Amino acid sequence: HITSIGQSKFRAKQLFDWFHKKLVWNYDEMSNLPIELRTQLKKLNPIVPIEIQQKLVSKIDGTTKYLFRLADGNIIESVLMKYKHGNSVCISTQVGCNMGCKFCASTVLGLERNLTTSEMLDQVYSIIKDTNQRVSNIVLMGSGEPLLNLENVIDFIYLINNEHAQNIGQRHITLSTCGLVPQIIELSKLNLQITLAISLHATNNEKREKIMPIARKYNLQNLLKSAKIYSNTTNRRISFEYALINGQNDSEQDARDLAQLLSNIMCHINLIPVNKIEECEFDSSKNAKEFCKILQSYGIETTIRRKLGEDIDAACGQLRRRYLENKG
């Protein structure tokens, strides 16, 4: 683009450096660009960064929830999680979501639109600037189904991974999906080194359909086949997310069935104590430790996800929904 306005190619490199490495989004601060060019760029390509609308910091563990306002007035949310191994940022890939998973607040208000690549980058960059701290891990697990916005998501991965930008390793990026089979196969062809996290939440189709409507379209057998293709192609372990719901999918038999189901896939299971949300009758399970022990006894690597930011509605979609309802 820069050559089309009579500028040399190296100006594009300079702009890339300002935007993606130095995280400067004001042309006036780009000191190595001629003043005429800055004036031209302001007219041709004005920068409208996303704005922090609200920010909540957990007193328990320092988890920070951000509500961002986009240029068109839409609201999205991101979460900064602090671990010993570094800072993780969980970002949204869509405004809202239409997947309809029963235990998730993101989906209650439906889907507005896909986010652009720059709106995804902007979430990470804004948090880096706000905290003045490096981010070492990215999770595409906020509001939205990343595989329904595949093209922009892939561009985002390449840009955040770029060595001349934030240089976040692909192995430090996790993409979470509720299991869109064709897109998982498409993603495997790119042979990225990211972690694919698949929301499973049940051990048979009947149970899964009750929790996740997408299961009516893609059954468990086909989903696990696609997971195996991804794992074999990329040589990366799949992370299966399993939300433990009291009396629904948390019995000893469920644990055994799950172990059997995943016995021939290179994987890790992430057990999630489900967050209670108002419009949903599901309750958090008390059996997490037992469930975990059974899976481990089958030789499957299993962890129980630590609940973060419980005092600030850090679960997907909760804060955004509350904000929009109060505003309405």
N, C-alpha and C positions, 0 to 999 in steps of 0.2 A: 504493500500500500504506500509505503513511504516514497518509493521511487516514482509513483504516479504523480506526486506533487513536486517532482524535480529535485528530490533529496538523494544523497548517497545511501547505499545499503547499510553502512556502518551506523547511521542514525537509528535504524531499526534495532540494532544491537544495544545501543545506548538506552533507547526507550524500554526495551525488554529488561535491562538491568535495573532501571529506575522502578518499573512496575513490579517485577517479580522477585528481585533480590533485595533492593533497598526499601521496597514497599512505600515508595513515594508516589502519590497520586495527584500531585498538584504541579502543573506544568511550570509555574513560576519558580518552583524549587529545583527544577532540573537544570542546574547551573552550567552543564557542558553543552546545552543546546542553544543555538542563536536565538535572540529575542524574537526575530521575525517568525522563526519556525514555531516557537511556543505560541505566539499569537494565532498563527495559522491553525495549529492543532486544537487550540481552545474552540475555534469556530467549527472545524471539521469533525472533531471527535471529542466532545466535552466528556469529562470524567464525572460520573455520578456514583460515588462509592455507596455501599449499603451503610445504614446508620444503626448504631446500637439504640434500640428503643427501650430496652429494659435489661437489667443484669442482676442476677441473684447469686449470692455466694453462700454455699453451705457452711454452717458453723461446725458441722460434724467433721467434714473431710476436705474442705476447700474446693469441692466441685463447683464449677461456675456455669450457670445456665444463661445463655444470651438469647434475647429476642431481637432479631434484626428487621429493620424496615427496608424493603427494596424500593427501587426507583418508582415502581408503579403503585406503591402503597401497600403491597402485600407484606405479610409478616411471616418470617420463618424462624426456626430456632436451631441453636447449636449448643454443644456442651463441651466444656474443657474439664478433663479428668486428670488429676495429678497422681502419678504412681512413682514408686522408687526408681523405676527404669526410665522415667521421663514423662513429658506431657502428651496426653492423647487428646485429639479434638474429634468429636463426633459431629458430622455435618448432615444437613438435609440435601436431598437431590431433587425434590419436588416441593411445590407449595401444596401442603396437604397430601392426601393419599387416597386411592380408591380400592385398595386391596381388601378392606373389610375384615381384617383379623380381629377376632372378638375381644382380645385382651389389650388392644392398643388404642390410645386416645388420638393418635395422628389421623385416623381414618374417619373419625366421627363426623367431621365437617366436609368430607369428600375431597376431591382433587381440584385444584385451581389450574395449575400448569406445571410444565417442566422448568427447572432452573437452567440458566445458561452456564457455560463453563466458567465465565468470569464471576458469576454469583456464587458458585461453589468455592472458587479460589478465594473470593472476597471474605467468606466466612473464616477461613483459616488465617488469612493475612490480617484481618481486623482483630482477631484474638491474639495473634503474635504482637501486634502493635499495642493493643490494650494492656497486655500483661508484661510486655518487654521481655518475654521468655521464649526460648526456642520450642518448637513443637516437633516431637520425634515420631509420633504415630498418628495416622488418620484412619477414622472409621466412617465408612459410608453407611450409616445405620440410623440416621435421624429420620425425619419425616420423609416419606416417599419410598418408591421401589426403584432402586438405581438401574435395574436392567430394563425398565421402561423408558429410561433416558440414556440409553447406552452410548450413543455417539458423543454426547457432551461429557458423560462420565469418563469415557476413555481419554478424551482430550484433557480432562482435568488430571487424570492419573499421569499422563505423559508430562504435563506442565509442572505439576507439584514435585515430580521425580527428576525434572531437568537439572543437570549439574550446575547450570549457570543461574538457577533460580533458588528454590528452597532445598533442593537436593534431598528430598525425603525418599529413602529407599523403598522400592516396590514391596519388599518383604515386610515393611512397616505399615502397609496399607491393607485394610480389610474391607471387602465389599460384602454387604449382607443382602440376601435376597429371600423372598418367601417361596422361591422355587419355580422360576419361569424356564421350563426345559429348553425350548429352542435357543433362548438367549444364553443359557449356560453353555450350550454346545458352541455357539458363536464365539463366546468369550474364550473358550478353551483354545480355539484356533489361533488366538493372538499370542498364546504362550507367555502371558504376563506372569510375574512372580509374586503377585498379590495373594493374600489369603481370601479364599471364597468361604463365606459363612452362609450356611443354608438353614432357614428356620424350619424345624421339623415338627416339634411340639406334639407328636403323636406317633403311635407304632402301627396303626392301620388306617386305611382310607376312610372308614366310617367315622372314626374319632377325629381324624384330621379335618374332614369336611365340616364338622361342627364348629371347629375352632377357626379354620382358615378356608374361606370360600374358594380360593384359587385351587384347592385340592380337587375340586370337581372337574377342573379343566386338565390338570396334570396329576395323574395318580402317583402314588409312592414308588411303584416299580419303575416307572419312566424317570421319575425324579432321581432315584438312586442310580439308575443307569447313567444319567447325564453327569451326576456327581463323580461317578467312576471314570467317565471319559475325561472330565476336567483334571482329576487327580493323576490319571495315567499320562495325560499329555504334558502337564506342567510339572509333574513330579512334586506337587505340593499337597500337603495334608489338608483335607476339608475340615472346616470347623462346623459342627452341627449344633445349632442353638435349640435348646429344649426348655420351654417355660413350664415350670412345675405348677400345675393347677390342682388344688385340693379336690380329691375324689374324682378327677377326670382322667388324669394321665400319670398319676404318681404312685401307683401300687408296685409291690415287689414284682408282680408278673409283668407290668409295663417295663420295668427295668430289664428284666430277662429278655423280653421280646425285642427291646431296643438293641441290646447287646447282640442278639442273633441277627437282627436286620442289618447291622452295620459291620458284621464280622469280617467281611472281605473288602472293606474300603479303608484306605489309609486315612484315618480321621482322628479327631479330638472332639469330645462332647463338652459343651458349655451349658451347665444347668443354671437356669435363671429363676430365682424366686420371683414370681410374677407380682408386679406392683398393683395394688388395688386401685381401680378407677371407678368413678361414680356410676357410669351408665352400664356397668358390667357386673354380672352376678358371680364372677370368678373370685375365688379366695386363694391366697398364697398357701402353698403346701408346707406341711411341717416335716415332710419326709426327705428333705434334700440330702442329708448326710447318709441315711440308709441307702437311698437310691444311688448315690455316688459310689458307695462301697460295693454294691452289687455289680455296677458297671466295671469298676476297677478289678473286681475278682475275675472278670472275663478278659482282663488284659487290655481294656479300652481306656486310654488316657482321658480322665474326666476332671473338670474343675467346677466349683460352684462360684458363679459370678458374685463378687462382692456388691452389695447394694450401695450405690453412691448417691449422695445428694437427696436423701429421702425427705429432708426438711424443706427442699425447694422445688418439689414437683419435677425432679430431673428425668422421670420416665418420658419416653417419646410422646410428644404431642400434648402433654398435660398443660404446660404453661401457656403455649400458644392458644389452646382452646379457651382456657380461662380468660386470657387477655381479650380475645375476640368477643367472648360472651359478655364480659363486663362493658366493653366498648359499645356493643350492640344494644 
